[in-house]
Amino acid sequence: MPRVKLTLEYDGRSFVGWQRQDNGPSVQAALEAAILGYCGQACPTFASGRTDAGVHALGQVAHFDLPRDDPPHTVRAAINAHLHMARQPVAVLAADIVGDDFHARFSCLGRAYLYRVVNRPAPLALEAGRAWWVARPLDAEAMHAAAQVLVGRHDFTSFRAVACQSKSPLKTLDALSVTRVGETVEIRTQARSFLHHQVRNMVGTLALVGLGKWTADDLRAALEARDRAAAGATAPSDGLYFVRAWYE
């Protein structure tokens, strides 16, 4: 049974998240249904990271064990055909045969996310559900400067969801940048792993800096407080994209 690595993109608006749940449709369930339709056998899938409800992906990675020896291009085409027939907003960008020791989650060396804010007075029509609309002007340069406070190894309790199941709040943030591209403010970050809601909580807090309500020193104080109540609100899931996962 060859192990197959899939690279996926999906629109998170239709799903309760990556993981199969009882309260609604999930990306995992949609993918596994397509694989079942293709090869006639239930095949569990495993992802590099569990995205929340409404979160999108540009390069999510998953794997499963295929009970036949089809070439990768056939696997990709067949799964996409079943996803398309089911009108699922999921696409397999690439399929690769990997070793039996590969695991989408446990072999992953790092993950990258993008958060998109559309910063303009007019509300969103085409981008509704795909970005966070902020009407008041944001100072992206101030946000970027303040964001560097969070880079490195820290206790991120102040940016951790109350329901987070991680054993430790200590994480190493490898990069965090804020840039403006026209009306869009892009926040990009990468690390080996993240706490639950960490990216959205960091974005919500950086927005306070962009609006002129906080300074970099306020952000540092929130980080050092190790208290979720000390940081800003959780940014909406609409603007968050899982960009890629990387491996040896």
NUBANU-93697 format. One line per 10 residues: number of its first residue (from 1); their letters; for each residue x, y, z of N, C-alpha, C, O. Coordinates in steps of 0.001 Angstrom, whole numbers, m for minus. Example, Ala and Ser with C-alpha at 12.3 -4.5 7.8 and 13.67 -1.06 7.14 Angstrom:
# NUBANU-93697
1	AS	13190,m5690,7800,12300,m4500,7800,13200,m3300,7800,14236,m3319,8465  12850,m2250,7080,13670,m1060,7140,12900,30,7870,13409,1138,8039
END
This chain:
# NUBANU-93697
1	MPRVKLTLEY	845,m1197,0,0,0,0,879,1246,0,1415,1613,1045  1038,1898,m1138,1873,3104,m1177,1255,4235,m357,36,4395,m310  2112,5006,277,1659,6190,1018,1690,7393,77,2681,7626,m615  609,8141,60,472,9267,m855,417,10574,m68,m363,10715,873  1242,11506,m462,1228,12860,89,429,13753,m860,711,13811,m2057  m566,14445,m317,m1402,15345,m1102,m1146,16791,m690,m1011,17089,497  m1079,17675,m1659,m1046,19114,m1400,m2396,19667,m1839,m2813,19475,m2981  m3075,20356,m924,m4466,20748,m1128,m4670,22246,m1016,m3947,22933,m296  m5664,22742,m1737,m6189,24069,m1465,m7685,23932,m1224,m8341,23062,m1798  m8221,24805,m362,m9655,24770,m122,m10163,26105,399,m9432,26894,999
11	DGRSFVGWQR	m11438,26319,144,m12168,27480,637,m12836,27052,1931,m13728,26204,1918  m12416,27628,3045,m12878,27168,4346,m14283,27584,4717,m14804,27138,5739  m14911,28429,3912,m16227,28943,4282,m17281,27852,4399,m18249,28004,5144  m17105,26760,3678,m18108,25691,3666,m17914,24669,4786,m18734,23764,4945  m16840,24806,5562,m16461,23733,6474,m16360,24183,7931,m16131,25355,8230  m16541,23205,8828,m16353,23451,10260,m14879,23340,10638,m14522,23453,11811  m14039,23121,9656,m12598,22986,9865,m12068,21777,9119,m12801,21112,8387  m10770,21498,9316,m10186,20322,8679,m10779,19042,9241,m11193,18163,8486  m10822,18934,10559,m11115,17660,11218,m12584,17262,11117,m13483,18091,11264  m12803,15983,10866,m14156,15430,10820,m14860,15674,12155,m14307,15374,13213
21	QDNGPSVQAA	m16077,16219,12108,m16848,16520,13301,m18312,16175,13066,m18748,15984,11931  m19072,16099,14174,m20486,15754,14083,m21363,16964,13784,m22524,16815,13402  m20802,18175,13960,m21641,19377,13864,m21614,20040,12487,m22070,21175,12343  m21084,19346,11470,m21096,19949,10146,m20050,19342,9234,m19270,18488,9657  m20030,19783,7967,m19082,19228,6988,m17647,19674,7262,m17408,20813,7663  m16713,18784,7045,m15294,19084,7254,m14513,18801,5984,m14971,18068,5108  m13330,19391,5895,m12449,19127,4752,m12042,17658,4745,m12034,17017,3694  m11708,17134,5899,m11291,15731,6001,m12378,14792,5483,m12090,13857,4735  m13626,15040,5880,m14722,14179,5438,m14921,14270,3923,m15164,13259,3264  m14818,15486,3373,m14973,15663,1929,m13872,14932,1170,m14135,14284,156
31	LEAAILGYCG	m12643,15035,1660,m11517,14382,1000,m11638,12866,1093,m11422,12164,105  m11982,12358,2275,m12081,10914,2445,m13233,10331,1621,m13138,9202,1140  m14315,11089,1457,m15416,10627,606,m14967,10535,m850,m15350,9608,m1563  m14153,11498,m1292,m13646,11476,m2658,m12689,10302,m2869,m12713,9657,m3917  m11850,10030,m1871,m10931,8895,m1984,m11707,7581,m2011,m11369,6675,m2771  m12742,7477,m1189,m13589,6285,m1185,m14241,6081,m2547,m14290,4962,m3057  m14740,7170,m3134,m15356,7069,m4447,m14379,6635,m5519,m14751,5964,m6481  m13127,7024,m5347,m12088,6706,m6332,m11621,5261,m6218,m11589,4541,m7216  m11257,4828,m5003,m10637,3502,m4896,m11534,2458,m4237,m11143,1296,m4123  m12736,2855,m3801,m13675,1886,m3262,m13346,1370,m1881,m13886,350,m1452
41	QACPTFASGR	m12471,2059,m1181,m12088,1631,159,m11892,2853,1041,m11321,3852,604  m12367,2777,2291,m12190,3881,3235,m10714,4013,3595,m10073,3040,3992  m10179,5226,3453,m8764,5489,3729,m8666,6700,4655,m8976,7811,4225  m8250,6527,5904,m8092,7665,6800,m7031,8628,6273,m6015,8201,5726  m7273,9931,6441,m6311,10952,6025,m5786,11697,7243,m6464,11799,8265  m4575,12212,7120,m3917,12928,8212,m3320,14211,7644,m2665,14185,6602  m3543,15327,8324,m3113,16629,7814,m1941,17175,8603,m1683,16761,9733  m1234,18114,7985,m95,18754,8650,m539,19679,9767,221,19945,10698  m1783,20175,9678,m2319,21052,10714,m3826,21118,10611,m4380,21081,9513  m4495,21216,11749,m5958,21262,11770,m6424,22716,11680,m6339,23462,12655
51	TDAGVHALGQ	m6905,23102,10530,m7436,24455,10394,m8842,24526,10992,m9597,23555,10963  m9177,25714,11540,m10472,25930,12175,m11557,26229,11150,m11289,26361,9956  m12771,26330,11638,m13912,26678,10783,m13646,28005,10081,m13239,28980,10712  m13880,28032,8772,m13729,29257,8001,m12333,29568,7533,m12143,30503,6755  m11337,28809,7986,m9948,29056,7594,m9672,28365,6255,m10102,27234,6029  m8957,29052,5381,m8680,28567,4027,m7285,27934,3958,m6494,28035,4897  m7005,27286,2837,m5676,26711,2629,m5227,26916,1196,m5993,26724,252  m3967,27309,1051,m3320,27417,m252,m2389,26233,m495,m2066,25914,m1639  m1958,25582,589,m1007,24485,447,m1019,23553,1643,34,23198,2173  m2207,23157,2067,m2319,22160,3136,m1723,20842,2653,m1824,20510,1472
61	VAHFDLPRDD	m1104,20095,3556,m529,18794,3213,m1240,17715,4020,m1462,17864,5222  m1591,16634,3345,m2210,15483,4000,m1623,14212,3407,m1018,14236,2335  m1808,13102,4113,m1367,11829,3538,m2398,10736,3818,m3208,10845,4738  m2347,9691,3010,m3155,8494,3230,m2466,7322,2553,m1582,7508,1717  m2876,6115,2919,m2318,4897,2322,m3275,4387,1250,m4433,4077,1530  m2781,4306,33,m3590,3944,m1126,m3574,2428,m1337,m2496,1840,m1431  m4753,1777,m1415,m4788,311,m1555,m4649,m170,m3002,m5229,m1186,m3382  m3882,561,m3797,m3602,157,m5184,m2354,890,m5643,m1827,1729,m4913  m1879,590,m6826,m598,1133,m7272,m732,2094,m8444,38,2009,m9401  m1679,2991,m8388,m1844,3973,m9450,m742,5027,m9387,m254,5333,m8299
71	PPHTVRAAIN	m343,5584,m10518,664,6655,m10524,83,7942,m9920,m1135,8114,m9891  944,8841,m9442,481,10057,m8763,m487,10904,m9580,m1451,11437,m9031  m242,11039,m10906,m1128,11890,m11696,m2536,11311,m11778,m3512,12054,m11879  m2640,9986,m11734,m3957,9347,m11718,m4665,9588,m10394,m5868,9848,m10358  m3911,9498,m9311,m4475,9750,m7973,m5026,11171,m7901,m6155,11389,m7463  m4226,12121,m8330,m4659,13518,m8295,m5919,13728,m9132,m6885,14328,m8659  m5913,13243,m10359,m7045,13452,m11261,m8309,12768,m10739,m9398,13336,m10823  m8174,11563,m10205,m9348,10816,m9746,m9980,11466,m8523,m11201,11600,m8451  m9154,11870,m7562,m9704,12514,m6362,m10351,13842,m6737,m11431,14170,m6244  m9698,14603,m7603,m10279,15883,m8029,m11612,15684,m8752,m12533,16485,m8593
81	AHLHMARQPV	m11710,14638,m9532,m12967,14374,m10241,m14104,14135,m9270,m15210,14637,m9468  m13839,13370,m8222,m14885,13087,m7228,m15192,14322,m6383,m16349,14540,m6026  m14197,15126,m6060,m14445,16373,m5329,m15300,17317,m6172,m16212,17971,m5665  m14988,17376,m7467,m15721,18260,m8367,m17172,17797,m8531,m18091,18616,m8524  m17371,16502,m8677,m18735,15975,m8822,m19564,16261,m7572,m20771,16486,m7655  m18909,16249,m6421,m19615,16510,m5162,m19721,18008,m4861,m20252,18403,m3824  m19210,18836,m5779,m19237,20296,m5628,m18557,20756,m4328,m19029,21664,m3643  m17459,20111,m4023,m16690,20481,m2833,m15620,21506,m3209,m14923,21319,m4207  m15473,22586,m2434,m14473,23611,m2743,m13072,23206,m2266,m12416,23925,m1512  m12647,22043,m2729,m11343,21472,m2366,m10692,20990,m3649,m11360,20430,m4518
91	AVLAADIVGD	m9380,21207,m3771,m8657,20722,m4939,m7323,20121,m4515,m6639,20644,m3636  m6969,19012,m5157,m5650,18407,m4954,m4700,19040,m5958,m4840,18830,m7163  m3743,19807,m5478,m2777,20469,m6346,m1678,19513,m6794,m1181,19605,m7916  m1305,18600,m5910,m225,17654,m6231,m419,16384,m5427,m940,16414,m4312  3,15267,m6001,37,13977,m5312,1421,13379,m5525,1935,13364,m6644  2020,12890,m4447,3366,12326,m4521,3422,11047,m3703,2831,10969,m2626  4134,10038,m4212,4373,8819,m3455,5553,9070,m2510,6617,9518,m2935  5346,8773,m1225,6380,9017,m209,6651,7730,553,5937,6740,394  7681,7753,1375,8024,6580,2163,7024,6307,3269,6260,7188,3664  7035,5072,3767,6110,4681,4823,6354,5429,6124,5484,5463,6995
101	DFHARFSCLG	7535,6031,6264,7845,6760,7496,7377,8217,7437,7521,8953,8413  6817,8635,6294,6332,10011,6178,5009,10145,6901,4133,9287,6788  4872,11245,7657,3601,11579,8310,3364,13069,8140,4212,13882,8506  2215,13429,7585,1944,14832,7273,2103,15737,8490,2579,16865,8365  1712,15256,9652,1817,16083,10863,3164,15932,11548,3846,16925,11800  3555,14697,11852,4725,14487,12703,6051,14651,11958,7085,14861,12592  6043,14559,10634,7270,14790,9866,7452,16256,9503,8488,16637,8959  6466,17070,9795,6486,18474,9382,7508,19277,10175,7556,19200,11403  8323,20046,9465,9358,20871,10102,8911,22314,10315,9558,23059,11051  7831,22708,9690,7366,24081,9858,6114,24345,9069,5780,23630,8125
111	RAYLYRVVNR	5418,25408,9485,4154,25778,8850,4131,27288,8657,4673,28035,9471  3504,27725,7581,3417,29156,7285,1965,29544,7065,1198,28807,6445  1597,30716,7582,243,31241,7441,282,32651,6869,1253,33388,7037  m799,32999,6191,m1039,34349,5697,m2367,34823,6258,m3349,34080,6267  m2393,36080,6732,m3658,36681,7140,m3875,37927,6295,m2996,38784,6207  m5062,38028,5667,m5370,39129,4765,m6419,40055,5385,m7493,39621,5801  m6074,41338,5433,m7002,42373,5880,m7252,43315,4710,m6303,43877,4163  m8492,43497,4320,m8824,44510,3323,m9168,45779,4085,m10143,45829,4835  m8346,46805,3877,m8414,48035,4670,m8911,49178,3790,m8136,49851,3112  m10240,49376,3821,m10857,50411,2992,m12214,50774,3599,m12769,49987,4366
121	PAPLALEAGR	m12755,51945,3273,m14055,52338,3835,m15215,51475,3345,m16144,51209,4108  m15179,51035,2089,m16291,50273,1520,m16271,48826,2000,m15201,48222,2077  m17423,48263,2321,m17473,46855,2739,m17121,45916,1592,m17026,46332,438  m16930,44639,1930,m16492,43651,949,m17680,43053,209,m18693,42705,816  m17548,42938,m1091,m18539,42243,m1906,m17920,40956,m2430,m18379,39869,m2080  m16885,41056,m3265,m16244,39879,m3838,m15395,39117,m2826,m15253,37899,m2931  m14833,39819,m1854,m13901,39179,m918,m14543,38829,418,m13841,38407,1338  m15845,38990,549,m16522,38641,1798,m16280,37169,2123,m16503,36298,1282  m15828,36898,3333,m15514,35535,3732,m14108,35100,3400,m13684,34013,3792  m13363,35952,2668,m11990,35606,2293,m10975,36599,2840,m9779,36475,2576
131	AWWVARPLDA	m11446,37584,3603,m10557,38560,4210,m11307,39249,5345,m12536,39206,5403  m10566,39880,6238,m11149,40664,7317,m11260,42103,6832,m10267,42710,6430  m12458,42637,6871,m12671,44024,6472,m12463,44941,7675,m13138,44799,8694  m11529,45878,7554,m11300,46915,8560,m11431,48254,7852,m10643,48573,6962  m12425,49035,8247,m12724,50280,7535,m11763,51408,7893,m11401,52203,7026  m11345,51494,9154,m10467,52588,9579,m9038,52329,9106,m8611,51175,9059  m8293,53374,8757,m6929,53194,8228,m6005,52479,9221,m6018,52759,10420  m5214,51560,8696,m4225,50834,9482,m2819,51270,9068,m2531,51424,7882  m1959,51463,10050,m562,51802,9809,226,50496,9743,648,49970,10773  422,49973,8536,1085,48683,8374,2541,48727,8830,3056,47738,9351
141	EAMHAAAQVL	3205,49863,8638,4605,49965,9062,4724,49872,10576,5630,49214,11087  3816,50526,11302,3827,50442,12764,3515,49018,13220,4092,48527,14190  2608,48371,12520,2273,46985,12859,3473,46073,12664,3741,45206,13496  4202,46268,11557,5376,45428,11292,6443,45635,12356,7024,44671,12854  6702,46887,12704,7730,47177,13715,7362,46536,15049,8210,45934,15708  6105,46665,15444,5669,46082,16714,5690,44560,16669,5968,43912,17678  5398,43991,15509,5331,42536,15377,6650,41864,15714,6665,40704,16126  7765,42578,15542,9072,41973,15798,9267,41636,17274,10140,40842,17623  8454,42241,18136,8474,41908,19567,8128,40433,19778,8605,39808,20725  7305,39888,18900,6805,38527,19059,7703,37470,18430,7529,36279,18688
151	VGRHDFTSFR	8662,37890,17606,9552,36932,16939,10520,36344,17956,11039,37059,18813  10759,35049,17861,11647,34369,18786,10885,33409,19678,9702,33147,19459  11564,32888,20681,10944,31912,21590,10345,32639,22791,11042,33352,23513  9052,32447,22990,8337,33127,24067,7260,32224,24649,6888,31203,24070  6776,32633,25808,5552,32069,26373,4396,32852,25756,4212,34032,26058  3612,32195,24887,2545,32871,24154,1170,32674,24795,156,32641,24098  1140,32544,26125,m132,32378,26819,m1118,33488,26472,m2314,33224,26349  m648,34715,26312,m1523,35854,26018,m2165,35750,24632,m3121,36468,24340  m1650,34864,23781,m2162,34724,22417,m2676,33306,22163,m2739,32843,21024  m3037,32640,23239,m3453,31243,23186,m4937,31127,23521,m5401,31741,24482
161	AVACQSKSPL	m5681,30354,22749,m7097,30141,23035,m7255,29431,24375,m6423,28606,24751  m8307,29751,25077,m8571,29132,26372,m8676,27614,26232,m8270,26869,27124  m9223,27169,25109,m9424,25734,24892,m8216,25039,24270,m8304,23863,23918  m7096,25733,24127,m5904,25158,23500,m5444,23920,24258,m5370,23935,25487  m5134,22848,23531,m4742,21579,24140,m3243,21341,24124,m2782,20269,24516  m2474,22333,23674,m1021,22169,23654,m491,22029,25079,m971,22692,25999  502,21162,25250,1049,20920,26584,1810,22119,27132,1901,22286,28349  2357,22955,26259,3157,24099,26689,2827,25332,25860,2582,25221,24659  2818,26526,26498,2605,27764,25747,3878,28288,25100,3845,29319,24427  4996,27600,25289,6272,28041,24722,6340,27664,23242,6220,26493,22880
171	KTLDALSVTR	6533,28667,22402,6668,28453,20971,7751,29378,20432,8021,30438,20998  8370,28957,19321,9370,29787,18655,8784,30299,17355,8526,29528,16429  8574,31606,17292,8049,32241,16086,9239,32628,15216,10041,33478,15602  9356,32009,14043,10514,32239,13181,10430,33551,12412,11453,34180,12140  9221,33965,12063,9062,35202,11302,7642,35721,11474,6694,34954,11638  7521,37051,11431,6210,37705,11469,6371,39050,10771,7101,39919,11246  5683,39219,9638,5831,40443,8859,4467,41018,8524,3475,40296,8420  4437,42344,8356,3210,43041,7968,3553,43961,6803,4435,44812,6920  2865,43795,5688,3099,44641,4517,1760,45074,3932,745,44395,4082  1784,46214,3266,585,46706,2589,762,46546,1084,1795,46912,523
181	VGETVEIRTQ	m264,45993,442,m310,45877,m1012,m1623,46528,m1448,m2667,45875,m1473  m1567,47809,m1789,m2786,48543,m2118,m3703,48635,m910,m3305,49130,145  m4918,48163,m1065,m5887,48194,32,m5751,47006,983,m6444,46935,1998  m4861,46079,653,m4735,44855,1449,m3509,44910,2355,m2408,45235,1909  m3712,44590,3624,m2611,44441,4574,m2396,42943,4772,m3315,42227,5170  m1188,42473,4495,m866,41057,4594,28,40801,5795,1088,41413,5930  m399,39897,6666,402,39479,7819,852,38046,7551,24,37146,7412  2154,37839,7481,2704,36511,7203,3534,36047,8386,4276,36829,8980  3407,34772,8724,4151,34237,9855,4496,32780,9616,3807,32077,8878  5568,32337,10248,5944,30932,10145,6615,30468,11426,7290,31238,12110
191	ARSFLHHQVR	6416,29194,11736,6982,28569,12935,6884,27064,12749,6210,26584,11837  7547,26337,13602,7423,24869,13550,5983,24466,13858,5420,23586,13206  5395,25120,14859,4002,24849,15214,3435,26058,15925,4175,26921,16397  2104,26116,15999,1404,27243,16606,409,26749,17645,m58,25612,17587  97,27611,18583,m966,27339,19541,m2322,27581,18883,m2414,28229,17841  m3355,27058,19498,m4716,27238,18976,m5081,28726,18986,m5016,29382,20025  m5461,29240,17835,m5841,30650,17627,m4670,31621,17773,m4895,32830,17818  m3431,31136,17849,m2298,32043,18060,m2193,33082,16957,m2009,34265,17244  m2306,32665,15702,m2151,33623,14604,m3268,34657,14645,m3003,35855,14540  m4498,34217,14796,m5627,35147,14816,m5569,36085,16017,m5980,37242,15918
201	NMVGTLALVG	m5068,35603,17144,m4936,36466,18317,m3812,37486,18139,m3924,38623,18599  m2738,37083,17477,m1667,38039,17193,m2159,39111,16229,m1860,40293,16404  m2915,38700,15206,m3430,39668,14234,m4388,40645,14906,m4308,41852,14675  m5284,40137,15726,m6217,41010,16421,m5522,42024,17311,m5995,43150,17465  m4405,41628,17894,m3644,42534,18744,m2843,43534,17911,m2762,44711,18260  m2254,43067,16814,m1518,43982,15938,m2434,45031,15325,m1993,46141,15028  m3707,44690,15134,m4663,45665,14605,m4784,46871,15545,m4989,47995,15088  m4657,46640,16847,m4705,47747,17809,m3536,48710,17581,m3673,49923,17737  m2392,48146,17212,m1241,48992,16886,m1512,49763,15598,m1246,50962,15515  m2039,49072,14603,m2327,49707,13321,m3329,50832,13430,m3269,51796,12667
211	LGKWTADDLR	m4253,50722,14372,m5268,51764,14582,m4775,52892,15466,m5497,53864,15692  m3548,52776,15971,m2983,53823,16823,m3397,53740,18274,m3128,54662,19043  m4049,52649,18670,m4502,52501,20056,m3407,51927,20956,m3390,52180,22161  m2496,51158,20366,m1404,50524,21107,m70,50901,20468,m1,51307,19308  993,50753,21272,2360,50891,20787,3053,49527,20878,2485,48558,21381  4275,49478,20386,5059,48250,20508,5285,47891,21974,5334,46712,22325  5423,48894,22821,5598,48627,24256,4351,48000,24860,4451,47146,25741  3173,48419,24393,1935,47796,24867,1884,46331,24453,1440,45477,25220  2340,46046,23243,2360,44671,22755,3316,43829,23589,3006,42691,23941  4473,44390,23901,5440,43665,24729,4861,43384,26117,5041,42297,26666
221	AALEARDRAA	4171,44370,26673,3564,44187,27996,2510,43085,27963,2398,42300,28905  1741,43026,26882,737,41979,26754,1384,40601,26676,906,39654,27299  2468,40487,25914,3194,39226,25797,3713,38793,27160,3567,37635,27550  4316,39726,27878,4932,39411,29174,3906,39143,30263,4233,38540,31285  2679,39579,30061,1629,39365,31065,1242,37893,31172,773,37449,32220  1438,37136,30095,1062,35711,30067,m389,35524,30511,m711,34668,31335  m1244,36359,29931,m2657,36373,30300,m3458,36702,29040,m3273,37767,28450  m4345,35798,28626,m5114,36025,27399,m5878,37340,27445,m6045,37993,26414  m6340,37736,28616,m7115,38970,28736,m6272,40210,28473,m6822,41289,28254  m4944,40079,28491,m4065,41234,28306,m3885,41590,26836,m3453,42700,26524
231	AGATAPSDGL	m4205,40675,25929,m3992,40913,24496,m5303,41310,23823,m6346,41404,24470  m5230,41539,22518,m6388,41985,21761,m7362,40872,21435,m7158,39715,21802  m8432,41245,20732,m9476,40291,20365,m8975,39328,19296,m7985,39601,18618  m9654,38219,19152,m9338,37230,18122,m9844,37722,16767,m11035,37992,16609  m8955,37837,15804,m9370,38252,14457,m10256,37176,13836,m10117,36001,14174  m11162,37551,12937,m12057,36566,12312,m11282,35509,11518,m10168,35751,11054  m11889,34351,11377,m11243,33263,10623,m11184,33573,9129,m10369,32994,8411  m12045,34486,8650,m12171,34763,7207,m10836,35037,6511,m10624,34603,5378  m9944,35754,7187,m8731,36213,6532,m7545,35282,6638,m6476,35593,6113  m7702,34139,7306,m6564,33269,7584,m6414,32171,6527,m7380,31501,6164
241	YFVRAWYE	m5178,32005,6044,m4856,31004,5026,m3655,30176,5489,m2624,30727,5875  m3797,28863,5446,m2663,27967,5650,m1900,27947,4328,m2414,27462,3320  m683,28467,4330,59,28650,3081,841,27416,2680,750,26961,1540  1608,26873,3611,2403,25699,3243,2970,25014,4482,3049,25603,5561  3359,23770,4300,4092,23017,5312,5357,22500,4628,5336,22196,3436  6451,22400,5371,7663,21913,4718,8284,20767,5510,8080,20608,6714  9060,19971,4753,9589,18704,5239,11029,18556,4777,11511,19334,3954  11705,17560,5311,13074,17288,4874,13076,16913,3395,14134,16644,2827
END
